[in-house]
Amino acid sequence: MRCGPGLLAAMGGVLLLSTGLQAEEKTRHFPAANCRYTLPADGWSWVNPPDGKATFCATGPGAVAALLYILEAPPSVRIDQKFADALDRKGFIPGQLEKRGGRFITFLGLPCYQAEGRMASGQTIVCRVIIANGRGYQLIVVGDEKPIEQSPEFEAIMGGFAFDSPPIPPPSGPAPDRMDRFTDQMAKIATYCLLGAGVLIAWRAVFRRGQASQPAAR
């Protein structure tokens, strides 16, 4: 997938709008999805999602961003090896988004698949996927060339996400055939957003360096 001039121009417009705004609230709630996100530290701010589909997008100092995507999940979809294999197969694209690793963990008390990748730009990403409340929650953190999961701030960034009320896990039982369609949608959304997010982060990093190099007003 290529980022054409139109996408680059759109990212520039988002940057110019977002950099002039202050983070008026540290926590944003998303009642329809029973969740919220709290900015993890000073220097973080809300920005318009690069593709308009993310539930939220926030950027921090340097080249770091967090994004959340939510999709309706078919009944009985589970986080298991079949799910992970399908997501990896469809989400990682040679030359655009390469897989660095993947593992099963527990996140917010729920089974979670954590996928780690590297974009063609060299930026690293970590994606955590959980299933609850009849939805798939895909929390993505984008960093620089050093594996973002090794950053001391990584868990705080991920930990900014929480549910407003106890999440309802999926029912037990075999995953239906529709899981393939679900993972396909999730993988496509993530890949597209990461390309846009990479451009947005690069624009913001350049803008911040420019601000830092300007002499202080007298």
MOMO-V895615 format. One record per residue. RES is the residue in three letters. SS is DSSP state (helix for helix, strand for strand, loop for the rest). Layout:
# MOMO-V895615
res:RES ss:SS
res:RES ss:SS
This chain:
# MOMO-V895615
res:MET ss:loop
res:ARG ss:loop
res:CYS ss:loop
res:GLY ss:loop
res:PRO ss:helix
res:GLY ss:helix
res:LEU ss:helix
res:LEU ss:helix
res:ALA ss:helix
res:ALA ss:helix
res:MET ss:helix
res:GLY ss:helix
res:GLY ss:helix
res:VAL ss:helix
res:LEU ss:helix
res:LEU ss:helix
res:LEU ss:helix
res:SER ss:helix
res:THR ss:helix
res:GLY ss:loop
res:LEU ss:loop
res:GLN ss:loop
res:ALA ss:loop
res:GLU ss:loop
res:GLU ss:loop
res:LYS ss:loop
res:THR ss:strand
res:ARG ss:strand
res:HIS ss:strand
res:PHE ss:strand
res:PRO ss:helix
res:ALA ss:helix
res:ALA ss:helix
res:ASN ss:loop
res:CYS ss:strand
res:ARG ss:strand
res:TYR ss:strand
res:THR ss:strand
res:LEU ss:loop
res:PRO ss:loop
res:ALA ss:loop
res:ASP ss:loop
res:GLY ss:loop
res:TRP ss:loop
res:SER ss:strand
res:TRP ss:strand
res:VAL ss:strand
res:ASN ss:loop
res:PRO ss:loop
res:PRO ss:loop
res:ASP ss:loop
res:GLY ss:loop
res:LYS ss:loop
res:ALA ss:loop
res:THR ss:loop
res:PHE ss:strand
res:CYS ss:strand
res:ALA ss:strand
res:THR ss:strand
res:GLY ss:strand
res:PRO ss:loop
res:GLY ss:loop
res:ALA ss:loop
res:VAL ss:strand
res:ALA ss:strand
res:ALA ss:strand
res:LEU ss:strand
res:LEU ss:strand
res:TYR ss:strand
res:ILE ss:strand
res:LEU ss:strand
res:GLU ss:strand
res:ALA ss:loop
res:PRO ss:loop
res:PRO ss:loop
res:SER ss:loop
res:VAL ss:loop
res:ARG ss:loop
res:ILE ss:loop
res:ASP ss:loop
res:GLN ss:helix
res:LYS ss:helix
res:PHE ss:helix
res:ALA ss:helix
res:ASP ss:helix
res:ALA ss:helix
res:LEU ss:helix
res:ASP ss:helix
res:ARG ss:helix
res:LYS ss:helix
res:GLY ss:helix
res:PHE ss:loop
res:ILE ss:strand
res:PRO ss:loop
res:GLY ss:loop
res:GLN ss:loop
res:LEU ss:strand
res:GLU ss:strand
res:LYS ss:strand
res:ARG ss:strand
res:GLY ss:strand
res:GLY ss:strand
res:ARG ss:strand
res:PHE ss:strand
res:ILE ss:strand
res:THR ss:strand
res:PHE ss:strand
res:LEU ss:loop
res:GLY ss:loop
res:LEU ss:strand
res:PRO ss:strand
res:CYS ss:strand
res:TYR ss:strand
res:GLN ss:strand
res:ALA ss:strand
res:GLU ss:strand
res:GLY ss:strand
res:ARG ss:strand
res:MET ss:strand
res:ALA ss:loop
res:SER ss:loop
res:GLY ss:loop
res:GLN ss:loop
res:THR ss:strand
res:ILE ss:strand
res:VAL ss:strand
res:CYS ss:strand
res:ARG ss:strand
res:VAL ss:strand
res:ILE ss:strand
res:ILE ss:strand
res:ALA ss:strand
res:ASN ss:loop
res:GLY ss:loop
res:ARG ss:strand
res:GLY ss:strand
res:TYR ss:strand
res:GLN ss:strand
res:LEU ss:strand
res:ILE ss:strand
res:VAL ss:strand
res:VAL ss:strand
res:GLY ss:loop
res:ASP ss:loop
res:GLU ss:loop
res:LYS ss:loop
res:PRO ss:loop
res:ILE ss:helix
res:GLU ss:helix
res:GLN ss:helix
res:SER ss:loop
res:PRO ss:loop
res:GLU ss:loop
res:PHE ss:helix
res:GLU ss:helix
res:ALA ss:helix
res:ILE ss:helix
res:MET ss:helix
res:GLY ss:helix
res:GLY ss:loop
res:PHE ss:strand
res:ALA ss:strand
res:PHE ss:strand
res:ASP ss:loop
res:SER ss:loop
res:PRO ss:loop
res:PRO ss:loop
res:ILE ss:loop
res:PRO ss:loop
res:PRO ss:loop
res:PRO ss:loop
res:SER ss:loop
res:GLY ss:loop
res:PRO ss:loop
res:ALA ss:loop
res:PRO ss:loop
res:ASP ss:loop
res:ARG ss:loop
res:MET ss:helix
res:ASP ss:helix
res:ARG ss:helix
res:PHE ss:helix
res:THR ss:helix
res:ASP ss:helix
res:GLN ss:helix
res:MET ss:helix
res:ALA ss:helix
res:LYS ss:helix
res:ILE ss:helix
res:ALA ss:helix
res:THR ss:helix
res:TYR ss:helix
res:CYS ss:helix
res:LEU ss:helix
res:LEU ss:helix
res:GLY ss:helix
res:ALA ss:helix
res:GLY ss:helix
res:VAL ss:helix
res:LEU ss:helix
res:ILE ss:helix
res:ALA ss:helix
res:TRP ss:helix
res:ARG ss:helix
res:ALA ss:helix
res:VAL ss:helix
res:PHE ss:helix
res:ARG ss:helix
res:ARG ss:helix
res:GLY ss:helix
res:GLN ss:helix
res:ALA ss:helix
res:SER ss:helix
res:GLN ss:loop
res:PRO ss:loop
res:ALA ss:loop
res:ALA ss:loop
res:ARG ss:loop
